Amino acid sequence: MRPNIDISHTLNGRVKDYAEQQDMPLEAAYREIIEAGLEAVEHPDEQ
């Protein structure tokens, strides 16, 4: 699953690799990465 946004094939490949390493569906990997990224930008001092 690739979100309906313009992202590079390289970035999509990195997410696919992450999903495989974590033994999770691609959709779940995207969700986890997006949620982690939002958390990081919403709370940058907690890093």
DSSP file (Angstrom, degrees, kcal/mol; ACC not computed):
  #  RESIDUE AA STRUCTURE BP1 BP2  ACC     N-H-->O    O-->H-N    N-H-->O    O-->H-N    TCO  KAPPA ALPHA  PHI   PSI    X-CA   Y-CA   Z-CA
    1    1 A M              0   0    0      0, 0.0    29,-0.1     0, 0.0     0, 0.0   0.000 360.0 360.0 360.0 129.3    0.0    0.0    0.0
    2    2 A R        -     0   0    0     28,-0.0    25,-0.0     5,-0.0    10,-0.0  -0.988 360.0-116.2-122.0 125.7    1.4    3.4   -1.0
    3    3 A P        -     0   0    0      0, 0.0     2,-2.3     0, 0.0     4,-0.2  -0.158  32.7-104.6 -57.1 155.3   -0.4    6.5    0.3
    4    4 A N  S    S+     0   0    0      2,-0.1     2,-0.3     0, 0.0     0, 0.0  -0.354  88.7 102.9 -81.1  59.4   -1.9    8.8   -2.3
    5    5 A I  S    S-     0   0    0     -2,-2.3     2,-1.3     2,-0.0     0, 0.0  -0.913  84.1 -97.8-134.5 162.1    0.9   11.3   -2.0
    6    6 A D        +     0   0    0     -2,-0.3     2,-0.3     0, 0.0    -2,-0.1  -0.691  59.6 150.4 -86.4  95.8    3.9   12.0   -4.1
    7    7 A I        -     0   0    0     -2,-1.3    -2,-0.0    -4,-0.2    -5,-0.0  -0.914  47.6-100.6-122.8 153.9    6.8   10.2   -2.4
    8    8 A S     >  -     0   0    0     -2,-0.3     4,-2.2     1,-0.1     5,-0.2  -0.268  23.3-121.6 -70.7 157.8    9.9    8.8   -4.0
    9    9 A H  H  > S+     0   0    0      1,-0.2     4,-2.2     2,-0.2    -1,-0.1   0.818 114.5  58.8 -65.8 -29.8   10.2    5.1   -4.8
   10   10 A T  H  > S+     0   0    0      2,-0.2     4,-1.9     1,-0.2    -1,-0.2   0.937 107.2  44.7 -64.9 -46.7   13.3    5.1   -2.6
   11   11 A L  H  > S+     0   0    0      1,-0.2     4,-2.0     2,-0.2    -2,-0.2   0.918 112.8  51.3 -64.3 -42.8   11.4    6.3    0.4
   12   12 A N  H  X S+     0   0    0     -4,-2.2     4,-2.3     1,-0.2    -1,-0.2   0.894 108.5  52.9 -60.2 -38.9    8.6    3.8   -0.3
   13   13 A G  H  X S+     0   0    0     -4,-2.2     4,-2.6     1,-0.2    -1,-0.2   0.873 105.6  53.4 -64.4 -37.4   11.2    1.1   -0.5
   14   14 A R  H  X S+     0   0    0     -4,-1.9     4,-2.3     2,-0.2    -1,-0.2   0.899 109.4  48.5 -64.3 -39.9   12.6    2.1    2.9
   15   15 A V  H  X S+     0   0    0     -4,-2.0     4,-2.6     2,-0.2    -2,-0.2   0.909 110.8  51.0 -66.2 -41.1    9.1    1.8    4.4
   16   16 A K  H  X S+     0   0    0     -4,-2.3     4,-2.3     2,-0.2    -2,-0.2   0.917 110.2  49.7 -60.8 -43.4    8.7   -1.6    2.7
   17   17 A D  H  X S+     0   0    0     -4,-2.6     4,-2.5     2,-0.2    -2,-0.2   0.919 110.7  49.8 -61.1 -44.0   12.1   -2.7    4.2
   18   18 A Y  H  X S+     0   0    0     -4,-2.3     4,-2.3     1,-0.2    -2,-0.2   0.927 109.6  51.4 -60.0 -46.0   11.0   -1.5    7.6
   19   19 A A  H  <>S+     0   0    0     -4,-2.6     5,-2.5     1,-0.2     4,-0.5   0.909 111.6  47.1 -59.1 -43.3    7.7   -3.4    7.4
   20   20 A E  H ><5S+     0   0    0     -4,-2.3     3,-0.8     1,-0.2    -1,-0.2   0.912 111.3  50.7 -65.3 -42.7    9.5   -6.6    6.4
   21   21 A Q  H 3<5S+     0   0    0     -4,-2.5    -1,-0.2     1,-0.2    -2,-0.2   0.856 115.8  42.1 -63.1 -35.3   12.1   -6.2    9.2
   22   22 A Q  T 3<5S-     0   0    0     -4,-2.3    -1,-0.2    -5,-0.2    -2,-0.2   0.439 108.8-125.6 -91.0  -0.7    9.3   -5.7   11.7
   23   23 A D  T < 5 +     0   0    0     -3,-0.8    -3,-0.2    -4,-0.5    -4,-0.1   0.944  66.7 127.6  53.3  53.8    7.2   -8.5   10.2
   24   24 A M      < -     0   0    0     -5,-2.5    -1,-0.2    -6,-0.1    -2,-0.1  -0.932  66.8 -90.0-134.4 157.7    4.2   -6.2    9.8
   25   25 A P     >  -     0   0    0      0, 0.0     4,-1.9     0, 0.0     3,-0.2  -0.325  38.2-116.6 -63.8 151.7    1.9   -5.3    6.9
   26   26 A L  H  > S+     0   0    0      1,-0.2     4,-2.5     2,-0.2     5,-0.2   0.881 114.9  56.3 -57.5 -41.4    3.0   -2.3    4.8
   27   27 A E  H  > S+     0   0    0      1,-0.2     4,-2.3     2,-0.2    -1,-0.2   0.902 107.3  48.8 -59.1 -42.1   -0.1   -0.3    5.9
   28   28 A A  H  > S+     0   0    0     -3,-0.2     4,-2.6     2,-0.2    -1,-0.2   0.870 109.5  52.7 -66.5 -36.7    0.8   -0.8    9.6
   29   29 A A  H  X S+     0   0    0     -4,-1.9     4,-2.6     2,-0.2     5,-0.2   0.928 109.6  48.1 -65.3 -45.0    4.4    0.3    8.9
   30   30 A Y  H  X S+     0   0    0     -4,-2.5     4,-2.8     1,-0.2     5,-0.2   0.933 112.6  49.4 -59.2 -45.4    3.2    3.5    7.2
   31   31 A R  H  X S+     0   0    0     -4,-2.3     4,-2.6     1,-0.2    -2,-0.2   0.930 112.3  47.3 -60.6 -46.4    0.8    4.2   10.1
   32   32 A E  H  X S+     0   0    0     -4,-2.6     4,-2.4     1,-0.2    -1,-0.2   0.917 114.1  46.8 -62.3 -44.6    3.5    3.7   12.7
   33   33 A I  H  X S+     0   0    0     -4,-2.6     4,-2.4     2,-0.2    -1,-0.2   0.914 113.5  47.9 -66.0 -43.2    6.0    5.8   10.9
   34   34 A I  H  X S+     0   0    0     -4,-2.8     4,-2.5    -5,-0.2    -2,-0.2   0.925 112.8  48.4 -64.6 -44.0    3.6    8.7   10.3
   35   35 A E  H  X S+     0   0    0     -4,-2.6     4,-2.3    -5,-0.2    -2,-0.2   0.908 112.4  48.6 -63.1 -41.5    2.4    8.6   13.9
   36   36 A A  H  X S+     0   0    0     -4,-2.4     4,-2.1    -5,-0.2    -1,-0.2   0.899 112.0  49.7 -64.7 -40.1    6.0    8.6   15.2
   37   37 A G  H  X S+     0   0    0     -4,-2.4     4,-2.1     2,-0.2    -2,-0.2   0.901 110.5  49.3 -65.6 -41.4    6.8   11.5   12.8
   38   38 A L  H  X S+     0   0    0     -4,-2.5     4,-2.4     1,-0.2     5,-0.2   0.915 110.2  51.3 -63.8 -42.5    3.8   13.5   14.0
   39   39 A E  H  X S+     0   0    0     -4,-2.3     4,-1.8     1,-0.2    -1,-0.2   0.905 109.7  51.1 -59.2 -42.2    4.8   12.9   17.6
   40   40 A A  H  < S+     0   0    0     -4,-2.1    -1,-0.2     1,-0.2    -2,-0.2   0.882 114.5  41.3 -65.8 -39.8    8.3   14.1   16.9
   41   41 A V  H  < S+     0   0    0     -4,-2.1    -1,-0.2     1,-0.2    -2,-0.2   0.794 116.0  49.2 -81.2 -26.3    7.2   17.4   15.2
   42   42 A E  H  < S+     0   0    0     -4,-2.4    -2,-0.2     1,-0.2    -1,-0.2   0.789 127.1  25.2 -78.9 -27.6    4.4   18.0   17.8
   43   43 A H    ><  +     0   0    0     -4,-1.8     3,-1.5    -5,-0.2    -1,-0.2  -0.511  69.4 159.4-134.8  64.4    6.8   17.5   20.7
   44   44 A P  G >  S+     0   0    0      0, 0.0     3,-1.0     0, 0.0    -1,-0.1   0.758  71.7  61.0 -64.6 -24.5   10.3   18.2   19.5
   45   45 A D  G 3  S+     0   0    0      1,-0.2    -5,-0.1     2,-0.1    -2,-0.0   0.617  92.3  67.2 -77.8 -10.9   11.7   18.8   23.0
   46   46 A E  G <         0   0    0     -3,-1.5    -1,-0.2     1,-0.2    -6,-0.0   0.320 360.0 360.0 -90.6   8.0   10.9   15.2   24.1
   47   47 A Q    <         0   0    0     -3,-1.0    -1,-0.2    -7,-0.1    -2,-0.1   0.464 360.0 360.0 -80.6 360.0   13.4   13.7   21.8
